[in-house]
Amino acid sequence: MEVTVVYALPEHQFIRKVRVSDTALVADALAVSGVLEEYPDIDWAREAIGVWGRVRSLTTPLRPGDRVEIYRPRQVDPKAQRRSRLKSS
């Protein structure tokens, strides 16, 4: 089956379609995609992994057409950012 692996940085996007077995897990798609080699500085303790916008584990089974996403940690808490904007206006 074919799935897409995505990792977005402010200056660059990694988007790669890969073929994996019908019983593949999220970890399998990441390994086949080459994202681990291209971005060795990814901190797997901080980054979350998801499928179609929902956080999932590395052992989540995939379905044909799934989009595996690597999420970077937030730089600013969204609630704190809203409060800051409200105070400054």
Jmol script that loads the backbone (N, CA, C; Angstrom):
load data "model"
ATOM      1  N   MET A   1       0.843  -1.188   0.000  1.00  0.00           N
ATOM      2  CA  MET A   1       0.000   0.000   0.000  1.00  0.00           C
ATOM      3  C   MET A   1       0.879   1.239   0.000  1.00  0.00           C
ATOM      4  N   GLU A   2       0.290   2.357  -0.353  1.00  0.00           N
ATOM      5  CA  GLU A   2       1.039   3.612  -0.401  1.00  0.00           C
ATOM      6  C   GLU A   2       0.538   4.557   0.689  1.00  0.00           C
ATOM      7  N   VAL A   3       1.485   5.169   1.411  1.00  0.00           N
ATOM      8  CA  VAL A   3       1.181   6.179   2.427  1.00  0.00           C
ATOM      9  C   VAL A   3       2.133   7.357   2.228  1.00  0.00           C
ATOM     10  N   THR A   4       1.828   8.477   2.842  1.00  0.00           N
ATOM     11  CA  THR A   4       2.665   9.668   2.745  1.00  0.00           C
ATOM     12  C   THR A   4       3.220  10.006   4.115  1.00  0.00           C
ATOM     13  N   VAL A   5       4.516  10.351   4.144  1.00  0.00           N
ATOM     14  CA  VAL A   5       5.171  10.788   5.386  1.00  0.00           C
ATOM     15  C   VAL A   5       5.493  12.266   5.237  1.00  0.00           C
ATOM     16  N   VAL A   6       5.118  13.061   6.246  1.00  0.00           N
ATOM     17  CA  VAL A   6       5.255  14.509   6.182  1.00  0.00           C
ATOM     18  C   VAL A   6       5.955  15.030   7.434  1.00  0.00           C
ATOM     19  N   TYR A   7       6.913  15.948   7.212  1.00  0.00           N
ATOM     20  CA  TYR A   7       7.574  16.656   8.317  1.00  0.00           C
ATOM     21  C   TYR A   7       7.809  18.074   7.840  1.00  0.00           C
ATOM     22  N   ALA A   8       7.196  19.042   8.506  1.00  0.00           N
ATOM     23  CA  ALA A   8       7.289  20.431   8.063  1.00  0.00           C
ATOM     24  C   ALA A   8       8.146  21.248   9.022  1.00  0.00           C
ATOM     25  N   LEU A   9       9.108  21.930   8.437  1.00  0.00           N
ATOM     26  CA  LEU A   9       9.936  22.889   9.162  1.00  0.00           C
ATOM     27  C   LEU A   9       9.600  24.275   8.627  1.00  0.00           C
ATOM     28  N   PRO A  10       9.947  25.337   9.343  1.00  0.00           N
ATOM     29  CA  PRO A  10       9.623  26.678   8.843  1.00  0.00           C
ATOM     30  C   PRO A  10      10.189  26.951   7.448  1.00  0.00           C
ATOM     31  N   GLU A  11      11.353  26.414   7.151  1.00  0.00           N
ATOM     32  CA  GLU A  11      12.005  26.723   5.877  1.00  0.00           C
ATOM     33  C   GLU A  11      11.928  25.597   4.846  1.00  0.00           C
ATOM     34  N   HIS A  12      11.408  24.434   5.234  1.00  0.00           N
ATOM     35  CA  HIS A  12      11.426  23.295   4.331  1.00  0.00           C
ATOM     36  C   HIS A  12      10.334  22.296   4.708  1.00  0.00           C
ATOM     37  N   GLN A  13       9.812  21.603   3.706  1.00  0.00           N
ATOM     38  CA  GLN A  13       8.832  20.553   3.962  1.00  0.00           C
ATOM     39  C   GLN A  13       9.332  19.239   3.397  1.00  0.00           C
ATOM     40  N   PHE A  14       9.237  18.191   4.176  1.00  0.00           N
ATOM     41  CA  PHE A  14       9.562  16.837   3.739  1.00  0.00           C
ATOM     42  C   PHE A  14       8.238  16.140   3.473  1.00  0.00           C
ATOM     43  N   ILE A  15       7.974  15.801   2.230  1.00  0.00           N
ATOM     44  CA  ILE A  15       6.755  15.080   1.869  1.00  0.00           C
ATOM     45  C   ILE A  15       7.179  13.948   0.941  1.00  0.00           C
ATOM     46  N   ARG A  16       6.939  12.726   1.374  1.00  0.00           N
ATOM     47  CA  ARG A  16       7.368  11.598   0.558  1.00  0.00           C
ATOM     48  C   ARG A  16       6.324  10.486   0.593  1.00  0.00           C
ATOM     49  N   LYS A  17       5.905  10.037  -0.594  1.00  0.00           N
ATOM     50  CA  LYS A  17       5.024   8.877  -0.694  1.00  0.00           C
ATOM     51  C   LYS A  17       5.900   7.633  -0.689  1.00  0.00           C
ATOM     52  N   VAL A  18       5.491   6.651   0.107  1.00  0.00           N
ATOM     53  CA  VAL A  18       6.259   5.421   0.214  1.00  0.00           C
ATOM     54  C   VAL A  18       5.324   4.219   0.105  1.00  0.00           C
ATOM     55  N   ARG A  19       5.896   3.128  -0.331  1.00  0.00           N
ATOM     56  CA  ARG A  19       5.163   1.864  -0.391  1.00  0.00           C
ATOM     57  C   ARG A  19       5.582   1.014   0.805  1.00  0.00           C
ATOM     58  N   VAL A  20       4.587   0.523   1.517  1.00  0.00           N
ATOM     59  CA  VAL A  20       4.830  -0.328   2.682  1.00  0.00           C
ATOM     60  C   VAL A  20       3.933  -1.550   2.574  1.00  0.00           C
ATOM     61  N   SER A  21       4.204  -2.548   3.396  1.00  0.00           N
ATOM     62  CA  SER A  21       3.383  -3.762   3.369  1.00  0.00           C
ATOM     63  C   SER A  21       1.975  -3.454   3.878  1.00  0.00           C
ATOM     64  N   ASP A  22       1.051  -4.346   3.592  1.00  0.00           N
ATOM     65  CA  ASP A  22      -0.336  -4.154   4.014  1.00  0.00           C
ATOM     66  C   ASP A  22      -0.505  -4.226   5.528  1.00  0.00           C
ATOM     67  N   THR A  23       0.501  -4.720   6.226  1.00  0.00           N
ATOM     68  CA  THR A  23       0.434  -4.815   7.691  1.00  0.00           C
ATOM     69  C   THR A  23       1.372  -3.811   8.360  1.00  0.00           C
ATOM     70  N   ALA A  24       1.777  -2.784   7.636  1.00  0.00           N
ATOM     71  CA  ALA A  24       2.763  -1.819   8.135  1.00  0.00           C
ATOM     72  C   ALA A  24       2.220  -0.990   9.293  1.00  0.00           C
ATOM     73  N   LEU A  25       3.151  -0.590  10.145  1.00  0.00           N
ATOM     74  CA  LEU A  25       2.861   0.292  11.272  1.00  0.00           C
ATOM     75  C   LEU A  25       3.438   1.670  10.967  1.00  0.00           C
ATOM     76  N   VAL A  26       3.096   2.659  11.779  1.00  0.00           N
ATOM     77  CA  VAL A  26       3.631   4.006  11.617  1.00  0.00           C
ATOM     78  C   VAL A  26       5.160   3.971  11.599  1.00  0.00           C
ATOM     79  N   ALA A  27       5.770   3.218  12.491  1.00  0.00           N
ATOM     80  CA  ALA A  27       7.237   3.129  12.567  1.00  0.00           C
ATOM     81  C   ALA A  27       7.826   2.611  11.256  1.00  0.00           C
ATOM     82  N   ASP A  28       7.144   1.682  10.604  1.00  0.00           N
ATOM     83  CA  ASP A  28       7.622   1.135   9.327  1.00  0.00           C
ATOM     84  C   ASP A  28       7.649   2.216   8.249  1.00  0.00           C
ATOM     85  N   ALA A  29       6.605   3.015   8.181  1.00  0.00           N
ATOM     86  CA  ALA A  29       6.535   4.085   7.175  1.00  0.00           C
ATOM     87  C   ALA A  29       7.633   5.115   7.412  1.00  0.00           C
ATOM     88  N   LEU A  30       7.892   5.454   8.668  1.00  0.00           N
ATOM     89  CA  LEU A  30       8.955   6.415   8.976  1.00  0.00           C
ATOM     90  C   LEU A  30      10.315   5.866   8.553  1.00  0.00           C
ATOM     91  N   ALA A  31      10.542   4.586   8.805  1.00  0.00           N
ATOM     92  CA  ALA A  31      11.826   3.973   8.463  1.00  0.00           C
ATOM     93  C   ALA A  31      12.035   3.940   6.946  1.00  0.00           C
ATOM     94  N   VAL A  32      11.012   3.587   6.201  1.00  0.00           N
ATOM     95  CA  VAL A  32      11.115   3.477   4.740  1.00  0.00           C
ATOM     96  C   VAL A  32      11.251   4.844   4.081  1.00  0.00           C
ATOM     97  N   SER A  33      10.670   5.868   4.681  1.00  0.00           N
ATOM     98  CA  SER A  33      10.616   7.195   4.049  1.00  0.00           C
ATOM     99  C   SER A  33      11.970   7.884   3.935  1.00  0.00           C
ATOM    100  N   GLY A  34      12.897   7.562   4.841  1.00  0.00           N
ATOM    101  CA  GLY A  34      14.187   8.236   4.846  1.00  0.00           C
ATOM    102  C   GLY A  34      14.208   9.502   5.684  1.00  0.00           C
ATOM    103  N   VAL A  35      13.104   9.851   6.320  1.00  0.00           N
ATOM    104  CA  VAL A  35      13.051  11.070   7.135  1.00  0.00           C
ATOM    105  C   VAL A  35      14.035  10.977   8.302  1.00  0.00           C
ATOM    106  N   LEU A  36      14.251   9.778   8.807  1.00  0.00           N
ATOM    107  CA  LEU A  36      15.167   9.606   9.943  1.00  0.00           C
ATOM    108  C   LEU A  36      16.605   9.901   9.545  1.00  0.00           C
ATOM    109  N   GLU A  37      16.965   9.570   8.314  1.00  0.00           N
ATOM    110  CA  GLU A  37      18.316   9.845   7.826  1.00  0.00           C
ATOM    111  C   GLU A  37      18.476  11.311   7.426  1.00  0.00           C
ATOM    112  N   GLU A  38      17.438  11.871   6.821  1.00  0.00           N
ATOM    113  CA  GLU A  38      17.516  13.259   6.363  1.00  0.00           C
ATOM    114  C   GLU A  38      17.468  14.262   7.519  1.00  0.00           C
ATOM    115  N   TYR A  39      16.789  13.911   8.590  1.00  0.00           N
ATOM    116  CA  TYR A  39      16.674  14.796   9.756  1.00  0.00           C
ATOM    117  C   TYR A  39      17.072  14.027  11.021  1.00  0.00           C
ATOM    118  N   PRO A  40      18.356  13.731  11.189  1.00  0.00           N
ATOM    119  CA  PRO A  40      18.785  12.955  12.361  1.00  0.00           C
ATOM    120  C   PRO A  40      18.621  13.709  13.679  1.00  0.00           C
ATOM    121  N   ASP A  41      18.396  15.026  13.611  1.00  0.00           N
ATOM    122  CA  ASP A  41      18.246  15.811  14.828  1.00  0.00           C
ATOM    123  C   ASP A  41      16.821  15.812  15.376  1.00  0.00           C
ATOM    124  N   ILE A  42      15.907  15.067  14.758  1.00  0.00           N
ATOM    125  CA  ILE A  42      14.551  14.979  15.288  1.00  0.00           C
ATOM    126  C   ILE A  42      14.621  14.358  16.680  1.00  0.00           C
ATOM    127  N   ASP A  43      14.038  15.045  17.640  1.00  0.00           N
ATOM    128  CA  ASP A  43      14.030  14.576  19.031  1.00  0.00           C
ATOM    129  C   ASP A  43      12.750  13.773  19.259  1.00  0.00           C
ATOM    130  N   TRP A  44      12.866  12.449  19.168  1.00  0.00           N
ATOM    131  CA  TRP A  44      11.684  11.597  19.268  1.00  0.00           C
ATOM    132  C   TRP A  44      11.050  11.641  20.653  1.00  0.00           C
ATOM    133  N   ALA A  45      11.755  12.161  21.645  1.00  0.00           N
ATOM    134  CA  ALA A  45      11.158  12.308  22.975  1.00  0.00           C
ATOM    135  C   ALA A  45      10.213  13.513  23.019  1.00  0.00           C
ATOM    136  N   ARG A  46      10.401  14.481  22.110  1.00  0.00           N
ATOM    137  CA  ARG A  46       9.588  15.704  22.123  1.00  0.00           C
ATOM    138  C   ARG A  46       8.568  15.751  20.992  1.00  0.00           C
ATOM    139  N   GLU A  47       8.914  15.228  19.823  1.00  0.00           N
ATOM    140  CA  GLU A  47       8.006  15.285  18.686  1.00  0.00           C
ATOM    141  C   GLU A  47       6.918  14.226  18.811  1.00  0.00           C
ATOM    142  N   ALA A  48       5.726  14.604  18.449  1.00  0.00           N
ATOM    143  CA  ALA A  48       4.615  13.654  18.430  1.00  0.00           C
ATOM    144  C   ALA A  48       4.442  13.173  16.992  1.00  0.00           C
ATOM    145  N   ILE A  49       3.849  12.014  16.849  1.00  0.00           N
ATOM    146  CA  ILE A  49       3.573  11.439  15.549  1.00  0.00           C
ATOM    147  C   ILE A  49       2.064  11.325  15.422  1.00  0.00           C
ATOM    148  N   GLY A  50       1.552  11.575  14.222  1.00  0.00           N
ATOM    149  CA  GLY A  50       0.120  11.461  14.026  1.00  0.00           C
ATOM    150  C   GLY A  50      -0.218  10.908  12.663  1.00  0.00           C
ATOM    151  N   VAL A  51      -1.485  10.559  12.515  1.00  0.00           N
ATOM    152  CA  VAL A  51      -2.031  10.129  11.234  1.00  0.00           C
ATOM    153  C   VAL A  51      -3.269  10.968  10.998  1.00  0.00           C
ATOM    154  N   TRP A  52      -3.236  11.726   9.893  1.00  0.00           N
ATOM    155  CA  TRP A  52      -4.348  12.619   9.537  1.00  0.00           C
ATOM    156  C   TRP A  52      -4.746  13.548  10.684  1.00  0.00           C
ATOM    157  N   GLY A  53      -3.760  14.142  11.357  1.00  0.00           N
ATOM    158  CA  GLY A  53      -4.039  15.164  12.362  1.00  0.00           C
ATOM    159  C   GLY A  53      -4.377  14.644  13.745  1.00  0.00           C
ATOM    160  N   ARG A  54      -4.293  13.357  13.947  1.00  0.00           N
ATOM    161  CA  ARG A  54      -4.571  12.779  15.266  1.00  0.00           C
ATOM    162  C   ARG A  54      -3.321  12.075  15.770  1.00  0.00           C
ATOM    163  N   VAL A  55      -2.913  12.402  16.981  1.00  0.00           N
ATOM    164  CA  VAL A  55      -1.700  11.822  17.550  1.00  0.00           C
ATOM    165  C   VAL A  55      -1.881  10.311  17.697  1.00  0.00           C
ATOM    166  N   ARG A  56      -0.870   9.590  17.231  1.00  0.00           N
ATOM    167  CA  ARG A  56      -0.875   8.126  17.278  1.00  0.00           C
ATOM    168  C   ARG A  56       0.489   7.629  17.738  1.00  0.00           C
ATOM    169  N   SER A  57       0.558   6.373  18.108  1.00  0.00           N
ATOM    170  CA  SER A  57       1.828   5.776  18.530  1.00  0.00           C
ATOM    171  C   SER A  57       2.536   5.192  17.312  1.00  0.00           C
ATOM    172  N   LEU A  58       3.799   4.840  17.513  1.00  0.00           N
ATOM    173  CA  LEU A  58       4.586   4.234  16.439  1.00  0.00           C
ATOM    174  C   LEU A  58       4.072   2.854  16.062  1.00  0.00           C
ATOM    175  N   THR A  59       3.265   2.243  16.922  1.00  0.00           N
ATOM    176  CA  THR A  59       2.753   0.901  16.666  1.00  0.00           C
ATOM    177  C   THR A  59       1.339   0.908  16.067  1.00  0.00           C
ATOM    178  N   THR A  60       0.871   2.065  15.631  1.00  0.00           N
ATOM    179  CA  THR A  60      -0.449   2.161  15.021  1.00  0.00           C
ATOM    180  C   THR A  60      -0.422   1.561  13.619  1.00  0.00           C
ATOM    181  N   PRO A  61      -1.337   0.647  13.323  1.00  0.00           N
ATOM    182  CA  PRO A  61      -1.403   0.087  11.970  1.00  0.00           C
ATOM    183  C   PRO A  61      -1.855   1.155  10.964  1.00  0.00           C
ATOM    184  N   LEU A  62      -1.338   1.058   9.765  1.00  0.00           N
ATOM    185  CA  LEU A  62      -1.681   2.024   8.716  1.00  0.00           C
ATOM    186  C   LEU A  62      -2.694   1.438   7.743  1.00  0.00           C
ATOM    187  N   ARG A  63      -3.399   2.362   7.063  1.00  0.00           N
ATOM    188  CA  ARG A  63      -4.330   1.983   6.004  1.00  0.00           C
ATOM    189  C   ARG A  63      -3.878   2.659   4.716  1.00  0.00           C
ATOM    190  N   PRO A  64      -4.270   2.129   3.579  1.00  0.00           N
ATOM    191  CA  PRO A  64      -3.865   2.735   2.309  1.00  0.00           C
ATOM    192  C   PRO A  64      -4.253   4.218   2.249  1.00  0.00           C
ATOM    193  N   GLY A  65      -3.305   5.045   1.801  1.00  0.00           N
ATOM    194  CA  GLY A  65      -3.559   6.473   1.653  1.00  0.00           C
ATOM    195  C   GLY A  65      -3.346   7.300   2.906  1.00  0.00           C
ATOM    196  N   ASP A  66      -2.977   6.668   4.020  1.00  0.00           N
ATOM    197  CA  ASP A  66      -2.765   7.425   5.261  1.00  0.00           C
ATOM    198  C   ASP A  66      -1.646   8.453   5.092  1.00  0.00           C
ATOM    199  N   ARG A  67      -1.742   9.504   5.891  1.00  0.00           N
ATOM    200  CA  ARG A  67      -0.732  10.565   5.922  1.00  0.00           C
ATOM    201  C   ARG A  67      -0.113  10.553   7.314  1.00  0.00           C
ATOM    202  N   VAL A  68       1.140  10.118   7.407  1.00  0.00           N
ATOM    203  CA  VAL A  68       1.869  10.056   8.679  1.00  0.00           C
ATOM    204  C   VAL A  68       2.573  11.399   8.866  1.00  0.00           C
ATOM    205  N   GLU A  69       2.311  12.055   9.992  1.00  0.00           N
ATOM    206  CA  GLU A  69       2.824  13.403  10.234  1.00  0.00           C
ATOM    207  C   GLU A  69       3.704  13.424  11.479  1.00  0.00           C
ATOM    208  N   ILE A  70       4.828  14.118  11.366  1.00  0.00           N
ATOM    209  CA  ILE A  70       5.705  14.328  12.512  1.00  0.00           C
ATOM    210  C   ILE A  70       5.475  15.758  12.973  1.00  0.00           C
ATOM    211  N   TYR A  71       5.049  15.924  14.216  1.00  0.00           N
ATOM    212  CA  TYR A  71       4.729  17.243  14.740  1.00  0.00           C
ATOM    213  C   TYR A  71       5.893  17.795  15.555  1.00  0.00           C
ATOM    214  N   ARG A  72       6.280  19.023  15.243  1.00  0.00           N
ATOM    215  CA  ARG A  72       7.317  19.688  16.039  1.00  0.00           C
ATOM    216  C   ARG A  72       6.685  20.238  17.308  1.00  0.00           C
ATOM    217  N   PRO A  73       7.462  20.355  18.395  1.00  0.00           N
ATOM    218  CA  PRO A  73       6.904  20.933  19.624  1.00  0.00           C
ATOM    219  C   PRO A  73       6.566  22.404  19.413  1.00  0.00           C
ATOM    220  N   ARG A  74       5.539  22.851  20.073  1.00  0.00           N
ATOM    221  CA  ARG A  74       5.146  24.258  19.975  1.00  0.00           C
ATOM    222  C   ARG A  74       6.198  25.131  20.622  1.00  0.00           C
ATOM    223  N   GLN A  75       6.464  26.261  19.987  1.00  0.00           N
ATOM    224  CA  GLN A  75       7.424  27.211  20.541  1.00  0.00           C
ATOM    225  C   GLN A  75       6.776  28.069  21.624  1.00  0.00           C
ATOM    226  N   VAL A  76       5.483  28.337  21.466  1.00  0.00           N
ATOM    227  CA  VAL A  76       4.749  29.180  22.405  1.00  0.00           C
ATOM    228  C   VAL A  76       3.420  28.498  22.706  1.00  0.00           C
ATOM    229  N   ASP A  77       3.016  28.537  23.955  1.00  0.00           N
ATOM    230  CA  ASP A  77       1.721  27.991  24.337  1.00  0.00           C
ATOM    231  C   ASP A  77       0.617  28.855  23.710  1.00  0.00           C
ATOM    232  N   PRO A  78      -0.314  28.263  22.953  1.00  0.00           N
ATOM    233  CA  PRO A  78      -1.352  29.059  22.293  1.00  0.00           C
ATOM    234  C   PRO A  78      -2.185  29.903  23.255  1.00  0.00           C
ATOM    235  N   LYS A  79      -2.464  29.382  24.446  1.00  0.00           N
ATOM    236  CA  LYS A  79      -3.243  30.161  25.416  1.00  0.00           C
ATOM    237  C   LYS A  79      -2.463  31.384  25.875  1.00  0.00           C
ATOM    238  N   ALA A  80      -1.179  31.208  26.140  1.00  0.00           N
ATOM    239  CA  ALA A  80      -0.349  32.336  26.557  1.00  0.00           C
ATOM    240  C   ALA A  80      -0.237  33.364  25.436  1.00  0.00           C
ATOM    241  N   GLN A  81      -0.151  32.902  24.206  1.00  0.00           N
ATOM    242  CA  GLN A  81      -0.064  33.820  23.071  1.00  0.00           C
ATOM    243  C   GLN A  81      -1.345  34.650  22.938  1.00  0.00           C
ATOM    244  N   ARG A  82      -2.512  34.035  23.115  1.00  0.00           N
ATOM    245  CA  ARG A  82      -3.776  34.774  23.054  1.00  0.00           C
ATOM    246  C   ARG A  82      -3.866  35.809  24.170  1.00  0.00           C
ATOM    247  N   ARG A  83      -3.479  35.396  25.384  1.00  0.00           N
ATOM    248  CA  ARG A  83      -3.505  36.333  26.515  1.00  0.00           C
ATOM    249  C   ARG A  83      -2.609  37.538  26.245  1.00  0.00           C
ATOM    250  N   SER A  84      -1.444  37.268  25.689  1.00  0.00           N
ATOM    251  CA  SER A  84      -0.501  38.342  25.378  1.00  0.00           C
ATOM    252  C   SER A  84      -1.089  39.312  24.343  1.00  0.00           C
ATOM    253  N   ARG A  85      -1.731  38.773  23.339  1.00  0.00           N
ATOM    254  CA  ARG A  85      -2.359  39.627  22.315  1.00  0.00           C
ATOM    255  C   ARG A  85      -3.480  40.472  22.909  1.00  0.00           C
ATOM    256  N   LEU A  86      -4.271  39.879  23.812  1.00  0.00           N
ATOM    257  CA  LEU A  86      -5.368  40.621  24.427  1.00  0.00           C
ATOM    258  C   LEU A  86      -4.853  41.757  25.313  1.00  0.00           C
ATOM    259  N   LYS A  87      -3.777  41.501  26.042  1.00  0.00           N
ATOM    260  CA  LYS A  87      -3.203  42.531  26.901  1.00  0.00           C
ATOM    261  C   LYS A  87      -2.616  43.687  26.092  1.00  0.00           C
ATOM    262  N   SER A  88      -2.049  43.385  24.949  1.00  0.00           N
ATOM    263  CA  SER A  88      -1.400  44.434  24.155  1.00  0.00           C
ATOM    264  C   SER A  88      -2.394  45.233  23.312  1.00  0.00           C
ATOM    265  N   SER A  89      -3.642  44.777  23.195  1.00  0.00           N
ATOM    266  CA  SER A  89      -4.608  45.535  22.381  1.00  0.00           C
ATOM    267  C   SER A  89      -5.483  46.432  23.188  1.00  0.00           C
TER     268      SER A  89
END
end "model"
wireframe off; spacefill off
backbone 0.3
color backbone group
